[in-house]
C-alpha cells in the first residue's frame, strides 16, 4: 500500500479502523499501525465503520516475497529435515555429542530460512528444539529435562534459531528488493538510451515494456472526441482496445498505454508511469516530426509556386512577345516585307511556339511528377531506336555521336524514354561548345542496362543541384527554359523503375548515367 501511494505521489491515505481485538494487536501490529509507522511524509487517516465492533476479525497475511512454490518447499523442508537429521544423529549418538547435534539442527533451521522464509524457519526451530529435547537431552525419550543447564541451552537454541531465521529472511527480502530495484534501474537506463538515440521508436519502447513487465503484448491507443479508439503503435499480441489489456496507464487525456497479460506489483507502478511518460515524449516527437515534414512540404510547394510565377513572368512572356511582334509586323500594311523578311518572321513565330510548347510540356510533366500521376506503360524498347527518335527533331542532333548496339533492349515506356533522352541531350547541346563532342553509348550488365550521355563541355563542380526544379547552370537565366528539363528527366526515369545520376567525364565535361531494367525481348534493329 505504501509502495503504491509513493509510486502515485499520493499525499494522504485513508484506512478503515481495524477489527482486530487488543490481544492480537499486542502480539503483532495491524495494517493501520504498520502504515502509520512507515508513512513518514504521507498523512494517514483512520476512519470508523460499522464493522469495527464485529466479532469477526480479518487477519492481514504477511506478504511473502519467496513465492508459493518456494514457500511450500520451505514448509515441507521444515517438517521433514529436522526428523531426518535427528534420526541420522540418533543412530550415531555414541559418536556425536549434544553440541554437535544442536549445531546440526541449527544448520537445518538456517537452511529452512533460506528456502522458505521466516515462518517455515520458526516451525523448523521449534521442531528441532523438541527433537533435541526428546532424543538427545537426558532423560532420553522423555519430554522432561533433568539438568537446569539443558533447559537454558534448549531455550537459547530455539531463540537463536528464530533470530537467525529472522535475519536470514530479512536478508533474503532485501536481496529480492535489491534485484527488483536493479531491474527497475536497468529498465530506466534502457528508456533513457532509447529516448536519446531514437526520435519516435514506439514499437521498440513497447517491446521493452513487454520484456520488463512480462506482458504478451503492448499498445499505445488514442481516443477521439467520440470515444473511438485507434492504435498508434503495437508490439507483441494485438491490442485493439482498452478491454483487451490487463493493465493500463494514462499517457495524456487522449492516449493510453495498454499491456496485455501483465500483472504489476504496487512497487513497480512508478516504472509503468515512467514508460507512459517516455511514450508521451515519443508521441509528441512523432507529431512534431510529422508537422515538420508537412511544413517542409508546404515550403517546397511555396518555393515551386514562386519559381513557377517567375518563370511565367519571364520565360513565357518572352516568346509570346516575340510571336506578337512578328504577327503584328506581318499584318502591318505600312511596310512592304520582302520574301526573306517574311520567312524570317515566320521562323521567329515557329521558334517561339516551339519554345512555348517545350516549356508548357515540362511544366505539365513536373506537375504530374509532383502529384504522383505519372504511370509508365512498360514494354520492350530498343535503345538505339529510342535515341535516334529523340535526336530526330533536334536542329543540332547531328552533333551527337550514337554508339549503341542495335540488339540492346530495355523495359521502359517508349514515350517517357524519348522525353528523358531528349531533355538530357538538349541540356548537353545547350551548355556544350559546338566544337566539343557529345557521345551516347550503352551497355548491359546482368539485369540492368546503362545508357551514358557524355559531353566534353565545362562540367560542373557540384552535381547535387542539377536535378532540382528551376535550376540553371550558375542560376543565370541567359538560356532558354526555366530549369525543369533535368528534374523532369529524373522524375520520369524513376517512374520507369530506373535511376538517373551524373558523373564527371574523363578529360572534362559531364556524363549522365541512365540505368533501366534490361529485357530479353529484342526489337528489330534500327
C-alpha distance (Angstrom), angle and dihedral (degrees) to the residues before:
residue distance angle dihedral
X1 . . .
X2 3.79 . .
X3 3.81 91.2 .
X4 3.79 91.1 52.7
X5 3.82 92.2 47.0
X6 3.81 92.1 51.3
X7 3.80 91.5 45.6
X8 3.82 89.3 55.1
X9 3.84 92.6 42.8
X10 3.80 89.9 -119.8
X11 3.81 118.7 177.0
X12 3.82 99.3 -167.3
X13 3.81 137.0 39.3
X14 3.82 122.8 -164.6
X15 3.82 116.8 -157.9
X16 3.75 132.7 179.7
X17 3.78 115.9 -120.0
X18 3.81 114.6 -94.9
X19 3.82 120.4 -99.8
X20 3.81 92.3 -152.6
X21 3.82 120.6 117.7
X22 3.76 121.2 -117.3
X23 3.85 95.7 -104.8
X24 3.81 91.8 59.9
X25 3.80 90.7 44.3
X26 3.81 89.0 54.1
X27 3.82 90.6 52.4
X28 3.79 96.5 46.4
X29 3.83 130.5 -0.6
X30 3.78 116.1 -113.3
X31 3.77 130.2 -125.9
X32 3.80 93.4 -85.3
X33 3.79 93.4 52.7
X34 3.80 92.0 46.3
X35 3.81 92.6 48.8
X36 3.80 91.8 48.9
X37 3.81 91.1 48.8
X38 3.79 93.2 51.2
X39 3.80 100.8 34.3
X40 3.84 97.3 87.8
X41 3.83 103.2 160.7
X42 3.85 94.3 17.4
X43 3.81 119.8 89.6
X44 3.83 112.9 -129.2
X45 3.83 121.0 -155.3
X46 3.82 120.2 -164.9
X47 3.81 112.1 -158.6
X48 3.79 130.1 -169.2
X49 3.81 124.4 -119.3
X50 3.80 141.2 176.9
X51 3.78 96.4 -94.2
X52 3.80 98.0 56.6
X53 3.84 91.8 97.5
X54 3.78 94.4 41.7
X55 3.83 114.0 124.8
X56 3.75 89.1 -134.9
X57 3.77 115.4 88.7
X58 3.79 128.6 -162.3
X59 3.82 109.1 -146.1
X60 3.79 111.6 -151.9
X61 3.78 108.8 -128.2
X62 3.77 118.6 -130.8
X63 3.78 113.2 -107.8
X64 3.76 107.9 -113.1
X65 3.77 113.5 -153.0
X66 3.82 92.3 -173.2
X67 3.79 96.0 79.6
X68 3.80 128.5 -122.4
X69 3.83 99.0 -84.4
X70 3.79 92.3 48.9
X71 3.81 92.6 44.6
X72 3.82 91.0 50.5
X73 3.80 89.5 50.1
X74 3.81 88.7 50.4
X75 3.82 92.8 54.1
X76 3.79 91.3 47.5
X77 3.80 91.3 48.4
X78 3.83 91.0 47.1
X79 3.81 90.2 58.0
X80 3.79 101.9 38.2
X81 3.80 104.3 33.2
X82 3.88 97.4 61.0
X83 3.82 89.8 48.7
X84 3.81 93.1 48.3
X85 3.82 95.2 45.6
X86 3.81 92.3 44.2
X87 3.80 90.8 50.7
X88 3.79 91.5 50.2
X89 3.81 92.3 47.3
X90 3.84 91.5 45.9
X91 3.79 91.2 56.0
X92 3.80 89.5 54.5
X93 3.81 96.6 37.1
X94 3.80 91.3 123.0
X95 3.80 88.3 64.3
X96 3.82 102.4 35.7
X97 3.77 127.2 60.1
X98 3.79 132.6 -144.7
X99 3.87 94.4 -91.8
X100 3.82 91.3 54.7
X101 3.78 92.0 47.5
X102 3.83 91.4 47.8
X103 3.82 92.5 49.9
X104 3.81 91.7 48.2
X105 3.79 90.9 53.3
X106 3.83 89.9 45.2
X107 3.81 88.1 56.1
X108 3.82 87.5 53.9
X109 3.81 89.7 54.4
X110 3.83 92.1 50.1
X111 3.81 91.5 47.4
X112 3.82 90.6 50.0
X113 3.82 90.1 52.1
X114 3.79 90.4 51.6
X115 3.81 92.2 49.2
X116 3.80 104.9 39.2
X117 3.77 109.3 9.0
X118 3.78 132.9 -122.4
X119 3.81 105.5 -31.8
X120 3.83 96.7 50.6
X121 3.83 88.4 45.4
X122 3.83 91.4 54.3
X123 3.81 89.2 50.2
X124 3.80 89.7 49.6
X125 3.83 91.3 48.6
X126 3.82 92.5 52.1
X127 3.82 92.6 44.4
X128 3.80 91.7 47.8
X129 3.82 91.0 49.1
X130 3.78 92.2 51.8
X131 3.82 92.9 46.6
X132 3.80 90.6 46.9
X133 3.80 89.0 54.0
X134 3.79 95.6 44.1
X135 3.80 100.4 43.8
X136 3.79 107.1 26.0
X137 3.84 109.5 23.4
X138 3.83 117.5 82.4
X139 2.94 126.0 -82.8
X140 3.81 86.6 49.7
X141 3.79 122.8 -142.4
X142 3.76 90.2 19.2
X143 3.79 131.7 100.2
X144 3.80 92.4 -134.5
X145 3.79 123.3 92.2
X146 3.78 119.9 -141.5
X147 3.82 102.2 -165.4
X148 3.83 119.4 56.5
X149 3.81 89.0 -144.7
X150 3.79 89.7 62.1
X151 3.80 89.8 53.7
X152 3.79 90.0 55.2
X153 3.80 91.3 45.8
X154 3.81 92.2 49.5
X155 3.82 92.8 48.8
X156 3.81 90.9 47.4
X157 3.80 89.1 49.0
X158 3.80 91.8 55.6
X159 3.84 93.1 43.0
X160 3.80 93.0 47.5
X161 3.79 90.8 45.5
X162 3.80 91.8 52.9
X163 3.82 91.4 44.6
X164 3.79 91.6 50.5
X165 3.81 89.5 47.6
X166 3.81 90.6 52.3
X167 3.82 91.8 49.8
X168 3.79 93.7 46.3
X169 3.81 92.0 46.0
X170 3.80 91.5 49.2
X171 3.81 91.2 48.0
X172 3.81 90.1 50.2
X173 3.81 90.8 51.0
X174 3.80 91.3 48.0
X175 3.80 89.1 50.7
X176 3.80 91.2 51.9
X177 3.80 90.9 47.1
X178 3.80 90.8 49.1
X179 3.80 90.3 49.7
X180 3.80 90.5 51.2
X181 3.81 91.1 46.6
X182 3.79 90.4 50.5
X183 3.80 91.3 49.3
X184 3.80 89.9 49.8
X185 3.81 91.0 48.5
X186 3.82 90.6 48.9
X187 3.80 90.1 50.0
X188 3.81 91.4 50.2
X189 3.81 89.5 48.8
X190 3.80 90.2 52.8
X191 3.79 89.5 48.2
X192 3.79 92.4 51.0
X193 3.81 91.4 47.7
X194 3.80 91.1 48.4
X195 3.79 91.5 49.5
X196 3.79 92.9 49.7
X197 3.82 98.3 43.6
X198 3.81 102.5 39.4
X199 3.77 132.6 46.4
X200 3.82 103.4 -149.7
X201 3.80 109.3 -9.3
X202 3.81 94.9 152.9
X203 3.85 94.3 156.6
X204 3.81 89.2 55.0
X205 3.81 90.7 49.8
X206 3.81 91.4 49.0
X207 3.81 90.4 48.5
X208 3.81 89.2 54.0
X209 3.82 90.0 49.4
X210 3.82 90.6 52.1
X211 3.80 90.2 51.4
X212 3.81 95.5 46.6
X213 3.81 97.9 44.3
X214 3.81 97.0 33.6
X215 3.82 92.4 -118.5
X216 3.79 124.1 160.1
X217 3.80 93.0 -144.7
X218 3.78 141.5 3.5
X219 3.78 134.6 -167.1
X220 3.77 143.3 174.6
X221 3.81 109.6 -131.8
X222 3.79 128.3 -166.7
X223 3.80 127.9 -156.3
X224 3.79 125.7 -153.8
X225 3.78 127.2 -152.2
X226 3.80 91.1 -85.0
X227 3.82 92.0 54.9
X228 3.79 94.6 -109.7
X229 3.79 112.3 148.9
X230 3.79 123.1 -140.0
X231 3.80 130.4 -177.3
X232 3.81 115.1 -113.5
X233 3.82 95.3 177.4
X234 3.81 135.0 -12.4
X235 3.79 137.4 -170.2
X236 3.82 130.2 -174.0
X237 3.80 118.3 -6.3
X238 3.81 112.8 16.8
X239 3.80 116.2 -93.1
X240 3.79 109.0 -171.3
X241 3.80 100.7 164.7
X242 3.79 141.0 12.3
X243 3.81 92.1 -99.1
X244 3.82 89.7 63.2
X245 3.81 91.6 63.5
X246 3.79 132.1 77.9
X247 3.79 96.0 -157.1
X248 3.81 129.8 35.0
X249 3.77 136.3 -178.4
X250 3.79 128.4 -176.1
X251 3.81 115.7 -116.3
X252 3.80 93.3 -178.8
X253 3.80 137.6 -34.8
X254 3.82 92.9 -65.3
X255 3.82 104.7 25.5
X256 3.81 131.4 68.6
X257 3.78 136.6 -173.1
X258 3.83 109.3 -136.4
X259 3.83 125.7 -169.8
X260 3.78 123.1 -165.6
X261 3.79 122.2 -150.0
X262 3.81 95.6 6.5
X263 3.80 131.9 126.2
X264 3.78 117.6 -164.7
X265 3.82 127.5 -155.4
X266 3.77 115.3 -139.5
X267 3.81 93.0 -111.1
X268 3.82 90.4 61.8
X269 3.79 96.1 52.4
X270 3.78 89.9 95.5
X271 3.80 90.1 56.4
X272 3.81 90.3 52.5
X273 3.80 89.1 50.9
X274 3.81 88.3 51.6
X275 3.82 90.3 54.4
X276 3.80 89.2 49.2
X277 3.81 90.5 50.9
X278 3.80 91.5 50.4
X279 3.81 90.3 47.3
X280 3.81 88.4 52.9
X281 3.80 90.9 52.6
X282 3.80 91.1 49.1
X283 3.81 93.8 48.2
X284 3.79 89.2 50.0
X285 3.80 89.7 49.5
X286 3.79 90.6 49.4
X287 3.80 90.6 50.8
X288 3.80 90.5 46.8
X289 3.81 90.8 49.4
X290 3.80 91.6 50.3
X291 3.79 90.2 48.3
X292 3.81 90.5 49.7
X293 3.82 91.8 49.6
X294 3.78 90.0 49.7
X295 3.80 90.6 47.6
X296 3.79 91.4 51.7
X297 3.79 90.6 47.4
X298 3.78 91.3 51.7
X299 3.80 90.9 45.5
X300 3.81 90.4 51.3
X301 3.80 90.8 47.6
X302 3.78 89.9 49.3
X303 3.81 90.8 48.8
X304 3.80 89.7 49.4
X305 3.79 91.9 49.9
X306 3.79 90.8 48.4
X307 3.80 91.6 50.1
X308 3.79 90.6 45.4
X309 3.79 91.0 53.4
X310 3.80 89.5 49.6
X311 3.80 89.7 50.3
X312 3.78 92.7 48.2
X313 3.78 91.4 47.9
X314 3.81 93.7 53.4
X315 3.78 115.3 13.8
X316 3.79 95.4 42.3
X317 3.78 94.2 41.0
X318 3.81 94.8 52.8
X319 3.85 98.4 59.1
X320 3.79 91.2 38.5
X321 3.81 89.9 53.2
X322 3.83 90.1 48.2
X323 3.83 91.0 50.6
X324 3.80 92.2 47.6
X325 3.82 92.9 49.1
X326 3.83 92.7 47.7
X327 3.80 93.4 47.2
X328 3.82 91.9 46.1
X329 3.80 90.0 50.4
X330 3.78 92.8 50.7
X331 3.80 92.0 49.2
X332 3.77 94.0 47.5
X333 3.83 114.3 111.7
X334 3.74 94.0 -165.7
X335 3.79 95.3 73.3
X336 3.78 127.2 52.8
X337 3.82 105.8 -143.4
X338 3.74 121.5 -154.0
X339 3.78 121.7 -129.7
X340 3.83 90.8 -104.0
X341 3.82 92.0 51.2
X342 3.78 92.1 48.6
X343 3.81 90.8 49.6
X344 3.82 90.4 50.7
X345 3.80 92.5 49.7
X346 3.81 90.8 48.4
X347 3.81 89.7 49.4
X348 3.81 88.9 52.2
X349 3.79 90.0 51.9
X350 3.81 91.5 49.3
X351 3.81 93.6 46.2
X352 3.82 91.9 48.8
X353 3.81 90.7 47.7
X354 3.81 90.0 51.1
X355 3.81 90.0 50.1
X356 3.81 90.2 50.3
X357 3.80 91.4 47.7
X358 3.81 93.2 50.5
X359 3.79 91.9 45.0
X360 3.80 95.4 49.4
X361 3.82 90.9 44.2
X362 3.80 91.4 54.0
X363 3.80 91.7 46.6
X364 3.79 91.5 51.0
X365 3.79 92.3 45.7
X366 3.80 91.1 50.0
X367 3.79 89.9 50.5
X368 3.82 90.3 51.4
X369 3.79 91.0 49.5
X370 3.81 92.8 50.4
X371 3.79 92.1 49.7
X372 3.83 93.2 44.8
X373 3.78 93.4 -122.3
X374 3.82 96.7 128.7
X375 3.80 108.7 114.8
X376 3.80 117.0 -176.2
X377 3.81 120.8 -149.0
X378 3.80 98.9 -148.4
X379 3.79 118.9 -151.8
X380 3.82 137.5 142.2
X381 3.81 110.2 -69.5
X382 3.80 125.9 -176.8
X383 3.80 109.1 -125.2
X384 3.81 96.6 -147.0
X385 3.82 92.6 48.1
X386 3.83 90.7 48.8
X387 3.82 92.4 51.0
X388 3.81 93.9 47.6
X389 3.82 92.0 47.0
X390 3.81 90.2 51.8
X391 3.84 92.2 49.6
X392 3.81 96.2 45.5
X393 3.84 99.4 83.3
X394 3.83 94.3 41.6
X395 3.83 115.1 104.3
X396 3.80 91.1 -145.2
X397 3.79 96.7 37.8
X398 3.80 90.7 119.5
X399 3.83 88.9 71.5
X400 3.84 89.9 69.9
X401 3.82 120.2 86.5
X402 3.82 113.4 -149.4
X403 3.81 115.1 -153.4
X404 3.82 102.2 171.6
X405 3.81 126.3 131.7
X406 3.82 112.6 -119.4
X407 3.81 91.5 -130.0
X408 3.82 96.5 61.5
X409 3.79 112.5 109.9
X410 3.81 133.3 177.4
X411 3.78 134.9 -167.7
X412 3.80 103.6 -114.9
X413 3.78 146.7 117.9
X414 3.80 106.7 -85.4
X415 3.80 94.5 -146.4
X416 3.79 95.2 46.2
X417 3.82 92.5 45.1
X418 3.82 89.5 52.1
X419 3.82 89.7 53.5
X420 3.82 92.6 47.4
X421 3.81 94.7 50.5
X422 3.81 92.0 42.7
X423 3.81 93.5 51.6
X424 3.80 92.5 48.3
X425 3.80 94.5 46.6
X426 3.82 92.0 45.9
X427 3.79 89.1 52.7
X428 3.82 90.2 50.5
X429 3.82 92.1 47.9
X430 3.80 91.0 48.5
X431 3.79 97.2 53.1
X432 3.80 102.0 28.5
X433 3.82 120.0 87.4
X434 3.80 113.8 -115.2
X435 3.79 92.5 -114.5
X436 3.83 92.4 54.8
X437 3.81 120.4 92.2
X438 3.82 126.7 -116.2
X439 3.81 115.3 -161.9
X440 3.82 130.0 -173.4
X441 3.81 117.0 -163.5
X442 3.79 135.8 157.0
X443 3.80 139.9 -160.0
X444 3.81 136.4 -178.1
X445 3.80 123.6 -131.6
X446 3.77 115.0 -179.0
X447 3.80 110.0 -55.2
X448 3.83 95.6 -12.8
X449 3.78 133.1 75.0
X450 3.79 121.3 -153.9
X451 3.81 121.2 -152.7
X452 3.80 113.7 -165.1
X453 3.81 123.3 -162.3
X454 3.81 107.4 -171.7
X455 3.79 130.2 -179.4
X456 3.79 133.0 -177.1
X457 3.77 96.1 -139.0
X458 3.81 128.8 124.7
X459 3.80 93.7 -69.2
X460 3.83 124.4 -154.3
X461 3.79 133.0 -94.5
X462 3.83 96.2 -145.0
X463 3.80 117.6 42.9
X464 3.81 96.6 -179.3
X465 3.86 99.7 82.7
X466 3.80 94.4 45.7
X467 3.81 94.3 92.8
X468 3.80 96.5 41.0
X469 3.81 114.0 112.9
X470 3.81 117.4 -101.6
X471 3.80 93.6 16.5
X472 3.78 122.6 141.5
X473 3.75 127.9 -178.8
X474 3.79 104.6 -80.1
X475 3.83 88.8 -5.9
X476 3.82 88.2 -92.1
X477 3.85 110.9 141.9
X478 3.78 93.6 -147.7
X479 3.81 94.8 118.4
X480 3.77 132.0 63.1
X481 3.79 120.9 -89.7
X482 3.79 134.7 39.4
X483 3.79 99.8 -97.6
X484 3.81 98.0 -95.3
X485 3.81 101.2 116.1
X486 3.81 98.7 89.3
X487 3.82 93.3 38.8
X488 3.79 89.1 53.5
X489 3.82 91.1 46.1
X490 3.80 92.6 54.3
X491 3.81 93.1 45.0
X492 3.80 92.8 50.9
X493 3.81 91.2 45.5
X494 3.80 91.9 53.9
X495 3.82 88.8 48.8
X496 3.84 86.4 60.7
X497 3.85 92.4 51.6
X498 3.80 91.1 -103.4
X499 3.77 138.3 114.5
X500 3.80 135.2 -129.7
X501 3.81 121.3 -157.6
X502 3.80 136.8 156.6
X503 3.78 135.2 -131.0
X504 3.78 136.7 173.9
X505 3.79 117.6 -85.4
X506 3.83 112.4 -125.0
X507 3.80 106.8 -105.2
X508 3.82 93.1 21.7
X509 3.75 136.2 -50.8
X510 3.80 137.7 72.4
X511 3.81 130.8 -71.9
X512 3.81 124.1 -159.5
X513 3.82 112.9 -151.9
X514 3.81 114.0 -156.2
X515 3.82 113.3 -169.0
X516 3.83 119.8 -167.0
X517 3.82 136.4 163.5
X518 3.80 114.6 -88.0
X519 3.76 123.8 -131.9
X520 3.80 131.9 -156.6
X521 3.81 92.5 -137.9
X522 3.79 115.3 98.0
X523 3.73 132.0 -151.0
X524 3.76 125.7 -150.2
X525 3.78 111.9 -81.5
X526 3.76 116.9 -97.4
